[in-house]
Structure formats: C-alpha cells, structure tokens
Amino acid sequence: MTVIGEDSQLGADPLEPPLMAPLRRDLTWQAVQSMSQSAVHRDDLSLRAIRETAAVRRGTRMTKLLSPAQVAGHLGGWLPYGFCYRSCDIAHLSEPDQLTLLRTDGAADDRVAFALRWRATDPADYELPAPPSQPGLAALPAHSRIGAMVLGTGFTPSMDDLIPEYITAGFADLPIPANAQLVAHMPGGDEVVLYTYQPEQHGWLRLAGPRWRGLLGEIPGASPDREYVPCTAAGTARLVGTINDKEYEAVADPPGEFRVRALTRAARYQVQTLSRRAEQALWRGVPCWVLQRDETWARLRLLRPDVDSLSATGARCYERGVYEAWAPIDELADHHIAEIAYQI
C-alpha cells in the first residue's frame, strides 16, 4: 500500500520502505498526484525526492502483471524482465479490473488478473523508466509502443493513484529467484497462488487445487492436472557464485540466502561471491542484450530504446518498453559476456 504522511513509517517492513510525501498546504495529495502525471514535472526536485523514498532493497517483493500468454511463457522458462512494481505499492489494488490496467501487453481482460511475484536479488537490478537511466523512453511516439505511455516521472499513468514503477535494469532478463510465484487475482479480492518456482529442478510446482482447474485451463498450453511443469527454455541470464575461488552455478533466495545450485540439500553451500551474467553486443552502434542466437542470426533486446535506436535497428515493440530485433550474427560488434557483481 502506498503510504503518504509524516508518521507512516512506523511499523513499516524494512525491506519495503513506504512511499513518502511531505504534504503541506502548498503541496497537497492532489498536487503530488497531478505532478506525477505530467512530463512538465519530470525534473521537479520535490517529485524526485518523493519518488526516491520508494526504494527497492534486497528481498523486496516485486510484481509484474501478466496476460495468460505471458504466464505460459514463464511456465516455459521466461525470466522476469521489463516493467514491474513493488508489491507493497499495488497491494491496495485487489480487483482484476484495477490490476489489469498495469499489464504490459496493452490488453485489459478484467475477469482475472495474473501476475509473477518474486523477491529482488539486488537493488542494482532495477531502475526508473526515466532520465538519466532511460532518457529516450518517454519520447517514443505512440505508433511505436504497446501499453500505457511512459511519463518519465517514475510513476505509472493513473487518474487516482500514485504508483512508482520500475524496469529491470536495461530491460535485462533477471535470473528467477527461489520461491517466485505465479498468482491469479479473482473478483472479490481473492488471491490464488497457482505455481511456485523450484530452482534446483528448474520448474514450477503447482499449488492450485481442483477448485481452480478452470482457471489453469485459461493458460495456453497448460494442463490443469499437471502437478509439476519443467521449464523447457534455458534462461538468457544466470547467477554465478564462487567458494574459495571455485565457480558454481548459483541460486538466489533473497534476502539472505545465496547458494550453490544442487539437487541434494547437503550440497547447497552458501557462496562467497555472486554475479549475474548475460550476453551483450552492439548492433549498428546500439547496445543490446543477446537473447538467442545460432550460427547466422541473433535475437536482440535494446537496453535503452529511443527514437534513434529504433530507427537504426528497426526493433519492434513486443510489450511496454521492450523492443527486440533479429540481426545477422556477423554484424554484431563488441559481443561479450557482461558480468554484474553483487555485494553479499
């Protein structure tokens, strides 16, 4: 729940600091909400200070609203990427018709709202869809985007609410942490946990019982009777940890556990260092993530989409803020493995 006021931090979860605004006679709630919806106030110091109070910390619960097709993608192995929200900032939105407005695919089926929920591995994995990290995102024309426009203030478009929005840093895929959940929000405010992620098995364990078989049947390709769904796609980003300078594939279970990925519990040692690895390259001078490749072609995602990079690459919008293109592999420059180190 978004909290406004001077005394609202009392009893707050330290992993989810509330959004705070110093309201006064000349800065009312209505004024703050109005400022958050106007590009004129992107550089307003008061609005920036308010936005900075909504911090992501290690272990903060994050949520991305999904379409049924996106749920199927995550069951198959998609990783968290793109626009997302702190779960505490949207906790007051319990009805499907409220939550589906936050979907990234531009559609709004208000009968049920699906979502992916996970805990942040590190604050460095998230940034504002606004300058300076994303200077050109808000200037993209309507014909080249899907979903709600990006205001550039750090808040999502809304007539009534003040909701801070985030993107994964550079629209990167993030390795999915242990115990992530695929959930459904039903009319009346009920929340149903459909699946939970098991990292050692690289698959999803079904938690929804027989009552929700009809709901699971709405997910393309999903079987309501299947208790375990192994991911068929390999992730484009992975966690790597070391113990005594020896490298292992790692699993994050925020906020405090970062371990070797091992099927036997006795071998799940705590790693001493942790980093995220993914492929990057330049294509036509534009920095991109390399999502998929073979000997001749590569599928790319733009790190910082703007008018110039779309013109140079012809990248297509697949969901809000996410622009991808196919490129000949021999046209890529500076093709390398990027490593983002975490402090643990």
N, C-alpha and C positions, 0 to 999 in steps of 0.2 A: 504494500500500500504506500503510495506517495504521501509523505508527511510534510506539512508546512507549519512552521511556528518556531518559537524560541526554545520551548521546553520539550520538544518532541523526541529528542534523542534518549530520553530516559527509558531504560529497558530495551534499547534497540539492539538487534543482533550485530555484533562487531563485524561479521562477515558481510553484512548487508546494511551499510550506513544509509539512513533515510535521506531522501532529497530534502534539502532545507532552503527556505527562502526567508530573508529578514523583512517580513512585511511591516509596513508603516503606513502612515496616512497618504503619503505621496507614492507608495508602491504597494498597491493592493493586489489581492489574488487575481482579480480580473485583469489588472495591468500586466502582471507577470505572464499570465496565460496568453494574453494578446501579443506580448512581445515574442513569446516562443514561437508564434505562428507567422512571424514577419521576417523576411530576409533583410529588412532595414536594420534589424537589431542583432544581426549575426556577430557584430564586433562590440556589442554593448557590454561593458565591464560588469554591470550588475547581473545580467543574464548569464554571462560566463561563470561568474562566481557561484551562482545558484546551480548551474549545470555541473560544476566540478565537485559539488557535495555528493553527487550520485556516483560514488566510486565503486569500481569492481576490485574485489580483493580475492586472494586465493581461497577458493571454496565458495564464493558467491554463486548462488543458483541462477542460471541463465535459461531463457526460454526462447524458442523460435516457433512461431505458429506455422503450421503446415497444411497443405492440401492432402487429400487421400493419396494422390500420385507421389507426393514427396515423402509421405510415410512409407510407401512401398520402396522408394529409393533408399531410405535409411535402413529399412529391414534388409536390403540387399548389400549394404556396406557403405552408403554415403556417410560422410563426416560432417560435423557442424561447420557451417560457413555462412557468410553474408550477414544480413540484418538480424538482430536479436535484441532481447530486453532482459534486464534483471527481473527475476520472478517477483521480487517484492514490489516492483513498480507497477505491475499489472495484476496484483493479487485481488484488487477491488473489482476487476473485470471478470465476472464469473459466468456470464451468459454467452452462448455461442455467437449471437449477433454482435456482441461487443468485441469479442476476441478475433473474429474472422476479419475485421477491418485491419488487423495488423498482419495479415498474411502477405507474403511477398510475390504471389503469383498473379495478383490483380483480380482474382475472383473472390466472391464472398458468398459461400454457402452457409447460411446461418442456422442449419438444423443441428450441426455438431461441429465443434472446433477441435482439431487435432494439434498436438504440439510435441516438440522434442525438448526435454529438460535435462540439463546437466550442470555439473559444478565446474567453475572456472579453474583451470590449472594454474594460470598466472595472469596478472593484470596486463602484461605485455602483449597478450593475445587479442586485446580488444582496443578499439579506437573509435573516435567520434566520426560520423559521416559528415564532416565539416572541416573547413580550413583549421590548422595548416596540414593535417594528415591527408585530407581529401579535398584539395582546393577546387576541383572542377566538377564534382559530382552534382552539386545543386544547379549548375548551369546547363545541364544536359537538356535538350529540347524534348517536348512531350512525345513526339513521334518515335523517339529512340529509347523510351523507357517503358517499364512494366510496373504496375502498382502505384502507390501514392508518390507524389513528388517528394524530393528531398529538400527540406527547407534550409539546411545548412546551419541551423541554430543548435543542433544536437537534440532536438525534441521532435517527436513524431507528429504529423498533422492530426489535429483533433479540435473539435469545436468546444469540448468540455474539459478535457483532461490535460495534465502536464506530465507527459511520459518521456523520460530520457531514452534515447535509442542508441544502439551500438552497432558496429560491424566487427566481424573478425578482422584482425589487422591485415590490411591489404587485401581483403576478401579471401584470405587464406583458408584452406581446409585445416581444421584442428583435429589432432588425434582425440578420439572419443574416450572420455574417462570411464572408469568403472562405475556401474550402477546408474548410468544415464537411463532415462525413461522416455518411452513414447506414451503419451496420455491423450485422453479424449475428455472434452468438457461438454456436458449434456445440458439441455434445458432444465432450469430449476437450480443450476449451480453445482450439480453433482460432477465430481471428477473421477474418472476411471483410469487406473494405470493399466495399460494394455501389455506392455513389454518392458523388460529391464535388460540392460546390456551386460553381458558376461565377457570381459576382455580376454581372459585366458582361452576361452573357447571361440572367441571371435564370432559371437552370435547373440541372438535375442531370446530370452526366456519369456514365454507367455505367462502373464499373471491374470488376465481377464478370464473369468469363469464362463460357464454355459450361458448365463444370462445375457452375455454381450456378444454372442456368436454372430448375430445380425449386424452388429457394429463392425466387427472384424471383417465381415463379408463385403463391406464397402471399400476396403483397401484393395486396389488392383493386384491380383496375383496372390493375395494372402489366403491361407487356408485357416478357417476358424478352429479346426480340430488339431492343428499342429502346435505342439507344446514348446518346441524349440526351433528357431529359424536361424540357420547358419548364414553368415554374410557370404555372398558369392563374389563380391568385388573387393580387391585389395585397396586400402586407403592410399591417398597420394601424399600423406604426411605421416610421420611416425615418430615415436618417442624413443630416445636412446639414452641409456644411463651407463655409468661406469662404477665398478667396485675394484679398488686397488689397481686402477688404470686398465682394467679389462672391460671391454664393451659388451653390453647386453641390450636386447630389446626390452623396453620398459613399459610399465603401466602406471597411470596416474589415478589415484583415488583421493582427490582433494577433500579437506585442506591439508592433511598431514602425511599421507602415505604415498610414496613413490617407490615402486618395487620392480624387481625383475619379473618379466612375464614368464610364468612357468605353470604347467598343469598341476604339479604337486605343490601343496601348500607349504611344505617344508623348504622348498627351493625359492620361495618368493622373498628373497632378501631385499632389504632397503638399499636403494642405490645411493651413491655418494655425490654424483653429479647427474644432471638431467638436461636434455636439449631436444628441440624439435627440428626435424629435418624434412626438407621438401625441395623439389627441383624448381629452379628459376632459369629464365633466359630472357634475352632481348629479341624482339622481332620488330623490324622496321623502326628501331630505336625506342620501342615501347616495352617497359618491364612487365613480365608475365610469369604466372605460375604454370608449370608444365604438368597438366593433369593426366595426360595419357599420350603415349607415343609408340610408334613402331619404326620400321626402317626408313619410311618415307614421309610420314605425317605426324604432327603433334597437335593435341588439343590444348589450347592455352586459355588462361583467365587473366584479365587485366588487373593489375594491382591498384592503379589509380586512374579509373576511367574518366575521361574528359572529352571535349569536342574534338580536340586534335588527335588523341589516341584512337578514337572511333573512326575518324576519317582515314588515319594511316593504316589501320588493320581491318576495317570492315567488320569489327566484332559485333555480335548480335546479343541483345539483352534476353537472358533466359529467366531471370526473376529480378526483383527490385535491386538495382545496383550491381548485379552480376553480369558481366559481359565476357563472352567467350568467342573464340575463333579457332579455325583449323589453319595450320601453316606447314609448308614444306620443311622437313627437318633440317635440310641443308641451308635454309635461310636463317636459322637461329644463330644468334651471337651470344657470347658470354654464357653459354649453357653450363650450369654448375649446380651443386647441391648447397642450398642455403641452410645454415645451422643457426638456430636461435637458442641461446643458452639461457636457462632459468637459474635463479638463485634459490637453493633449497637448504 
